[in-house]
Structures are given as C-alpha cells and as structure tokens.
Amino acid sequence: MWDPVEYLSFADHRSRPFHELMARVGAESPRRVVDLGCGPGNLTATLVDRWPSAVVEALDSSPEMVRAARVRGLDARVGDVAAWQPAPDTDVVVTNAVLQWVPGHEDLLRHWVDALPPGAWLAMQVPGNFDGPSHALVRALVAASWPSLAGLVRASPVLDPAGYADVLGAAEVDAWETTYLQRLDGPDAVLEWITGTALRPIRAALDDADWAGFRARLAPLLREAYPERADGTTWFPFRRIFAVARVR
C-alpha cells in the first residue's frame, strides 16, 4: 500500500527530478498529456497548469494515490502502467519514478515510441541509486536475517543513460543523469525516506512486530552510512536517470 501522506512528507525533494525532466519537454500545444504513475497528483497538477487546453490523464496502480489525485480535481484512475496504451491524440507521456517497479519496461518504452504519433514526447525518470548504501544495506540485511524477503529487494532494475538512449533510439533522444545532494531533516532521515518507497514491499510483507524489528536493525546501519550533522540534518546523495524522446 502506498501512503500519500508519507510520500508527500518529502514532496520538495521528490519534485526536483520531475521539474528537471519536464524542462526538457518542448511540447507547445499538446492535445493529450498522460501522467503514468501520477501518485497523489501534486505534480500532475503542474501539467494542467502548463497546458490548460490539453486533456490531462493520470494513472496509478495505487487506489490510495488515485483518491488523493482525484481530490485535486484530476482525471485519475487506477491502472497498470504495463497495460497502458496511448490514444491516437497522445502528444506527451510522462513517467516519473515509476518504471523501476515494472519488469521489462525497456520493451514498454520501445512499444510506446512505436505507438505514439509523430512529434509526440516521451519523458521518463527513474532512481539510479540501487548500488548506494541505502539499498545495499537493505539487501545485506535481508540476506542475513530475512531470506524469505529476498525476492522483494532488487539489485538494479534500471539502465544507465546510454542504455535508455539505445532503447529509445527510434526517436530523437536526450538522456542524462543528475546526482542530487538531498538535505534531509530529523532523526533517521534516510530510513524515513526509503520507508515511503524502496521499503514499501518489505513493510507490506511483515507484521507490525517484525517490521519494528527490521527497522531497529536497519536504522543504525543507515546512521553509520549517512551520519547526522550537528544541526540535525543528513546529507543524502541521490542519483537520478532521465531520458526524453521525441517521436520521429
């Protein structure tokens, strides 16, 4: 289950890659704009503001997130990104921090490029920090003490920028990466950050007591890898991978 409130607790940090991504999309008057993996809709709303004459659709697999997006007045629905098909008038497709959850998403990207009309834009962003301590420590802890959860933690489900440029090679492609140095507030800030995203499958698999035990084991490992500063904040490097394609 996705928790919109928990997810939005880091809204400023999570929105930075979205705005960097959309700055590279040059669509002027798109007919239809689709946000695949819209979450609670706070970023989808910026698409409505940018292109007020467009039909803006929003899709997410989480009913909780879709309800939060609808409260914002958005045309949001529950659906599977892997099953989505573009309508003939789809001129912009945005998928922000979603495809890392979709096995085989490289084939999806190729299919979308083939299915979109000429001149359409496809913009994607995924986390690229799966080799960082925040993820490596989770994998090590699961392997040592919770082997039954091994299938819930992934090594590296994304490509590098060159990999996505190759996948999207049938279109004009701009691919790059950015490492943000996030300044997180509060105790165990990195643990709280990944609780709302990377640890979500583990949380869903554990009862409350086991989840408390898992957090208690993980917290000191993360504190050592990401030490809290004297002012109570923590620096958290976060690599992101971007690609924007324009269909020929």
Secondary structure by P-SEA (a helix, b strand, c coil): ccccccccccccccaaaaaaaacccccccccbbbbcccccaaaaaaaaaaccccbbbbbbccaaaaaaaaaacccccccccccccccccccbbbbcccccccccaaaaaaaaaaaccccbbbbbbbbccccccccaaaaaaaacccccccccccccccccaaaaaaaacccccccbbbbbbccccccaaaaaaaccccaaaaaaaccaaaaaaaaaaaaaaaaaacccccccbbbbbbbbbbcccccc
